[in-house]
Amino acid sequence: MGIDNIKLTSAEMGTLWGAYVNGTAIDIVNKYMVTIIENEKIKTVMEEAIHIFAKQKEQIVTFIEKDGFPVPNGFTDSDLNKGTKRLFSDIFCLHYLHIMTMHGLIGHNTALASSVRKDLRNFYDSCDNDAKYLYHKTTDLLLELGHFQRDPYFYPEENPQYVSGQNFLDGFFSDKRPLAATEIISLSLNLKKSILAKTLSIGFSQVAQSTETRKFLEKSGDIADNQIQSLSKILHGDNLPIPMSLESEITNAQEAPFSDKLMIFHMGFLYQTSQMYQGAGLATAMRTDLAMTYEKIILKNLTLTKQWFDLMVQNKWLEQPPLAPNRKKIAQDK
């Protein structure tokens, strides 16, 4: 059977739908940031990110329309208030692009693993290459500007070591073991993502147009701060450094560059994806205190996500993804 006759599977359509909606939200933020960035090197990489997504967006639309599905509304220039004052510094814009690129790396590979059609696999393969290009660019630029904080260094043992007993799992007594390198991976990533979420929440809350939006964003910032404190406490317990905060990269602007819809959606997107990274942290945590910390964080995120869902539905902001056929309803409507 020719590729033109092979329909998209539900999973393939789901990845395309998510890539379009999430991608258009991030693209609007990038389009705002490129107008306020003064550093030419940061502006150049942001322009590249905008150009890359424009190319990807066009291909996503082609895939969706070819199978007869409606293209989601996503986010458009109507969600961008042009000409507003600077809300974030150049450095924060670079950190934002770096973290969003990391999301893209993981998202594109997940989509590739869910795809069967060769043209779709080739598409996600090219998206992954684009994300790797931007990851290298943003990492190199953060290093060049002195704003990339490396994860903690460990000193090597002379020989491989083996776990000697059940106390390896203990995390509640004074003789608990130091953190393992495999646990630092998720600790560091989740801290960086929570720092970004807190900074966005604070900035967005300053410019939110409705009271309900502002209250949600303030709650979002409080939860992110609580996560930062909880994970930082574990690193401090081993005298390890924590990633730098970014709150000082917010200006005192009060004019909204974005619609409330975009700001609320964006925070929901961050908290939903964070549960995947926190779940990975929970799966690799071999110290009981660390595992329980992740469990508490995930439960609080689920509560916030429910509040986000209610607010999005209440305002008719939440687009519905394609659904499986409702066979009972089809039969009843006969």
Secondary structure, DSSP 8 states (H G I E B T S, - for coil): --GGG----HHHHHHHHHHHHHHHHHHHHHHHHHHH---HHHHHHHHHHHHHHHHHHHHHHHHHHHTT--------GGGB-TT----B-HHHHHHHHHHHHHHHHHHHHHHHHT--SHHHHHHHHHHHHHHHHHHHHHHHHHHHTT-----------SS-----SGGGG--SSTT-----HHHHHHHHHHHHHHHHHHHHHHHHHHH-SSHHHHHHHHHHHHHHHHHHHHHHHHHHHTT-------GGGB----S-SB-HHHHHHHHHHHHHHHHHHHHHHHHH--SHHHHHHHHHHHHHHHHHHHHHHHHHHHTT----------HHHHHHT-
